[in-house]
Amino acid sequence: VGHSNLSHRTLSQLHSVPGLRLAVMVHDTIPLDHPEYCRDEAVASFRKGFRAVADHADVILCPSQAAARATAGWCVKCGRSPEIRAVPLGLDPVKPALAEIPATIDLRRPYFLALGTIEPRKNHALLLDIWEAMAAELPAEAMPQLVIVGRRGWRNEDVFARLDALRTPASAIREFGDLGDGAVAALLLGARALLMPSLAEGYGLPVAEAARAGTPVLCNDLPVFREVLGDYAVYADVGDMYSWKTTIIEFAGRVRAPGSGHFFEAETGWTDHFKVVLSIV
């Protein structure tokens, strides 16, 4: 599961053990598919590790069919095609902790939630553009809040500068580098929607968590999101800011009880996930 020892030396030695079956989890191939979203050193390290996996693994586990297809394509380019199996991630419930929600979020006003590391691939820039456009059209009292939960990542200095400039009491945007699972679960229940304008994903655990909580999801039209959510989500191309903005305004005007709506039921919890994994390896 961890990638710290994915070297030809380590994997070849393991593979030489009689009767040993070598399985590796590859969550996604984003560093190969979209190196522009990653640190240069991370791309180089991933490329070397992936080549070792392609050369030596007996089976590669992926969290989605979309990730499995991408992995298979890169294995072909490496000249060897191990068995590849899609094993969806587990999704166990978390008890909401309303008392842990930061006091700077006004729960009386509509708010939207964005979850994930603040890095280029997650496309927070689109959300900041949308909130800027809405601020030019709507009175301050009608502005919904945008709650961003995630640590700051890499190669995103422009977005970091914009967020720093928005650290004012009057801002409708709130950024939190790290919140507990209970606080995040409570925020999901009360959010008008989870916003996920990601440019690439291997699975997208936040969208599944939101859907299981009965929270609407507005996301980019990625194949993996279609695979995970089916017809549950509202899909909008990230190149169409107008559709995103109008949908957000529409969601903001809807009154809904926390956690209400159609519930997306995950096929497996973590226990079942590992039962499947162990049956494969």
Secondary structure, 3 states (H helix, E strand, C coil): CCCCCCCHHHHHHHHCCCCCCCEEECCCCHHHHCHHHCCHHHHHHHHHHHHHHHHHCCEEEECCHHHHHHHHHHHHHHCCCCEEEECCCCCCCCCCCHHHCCCCCCCCCCEEEEECCECHHHCHHHHHHHHHHHHHHCCHHHCCEEEEECCECCCCHHHHHHHHHCCCCCCCEEEECCCCHHHHHHHHHHCCEEEECCCCCCCCHHHHHHHHCCCCEEECCCHHHHHHHCCCCEECCCCCHHHHHHHHHHHHCCCCCCCCCCCCCCCCCHHHHHHHHHHHC
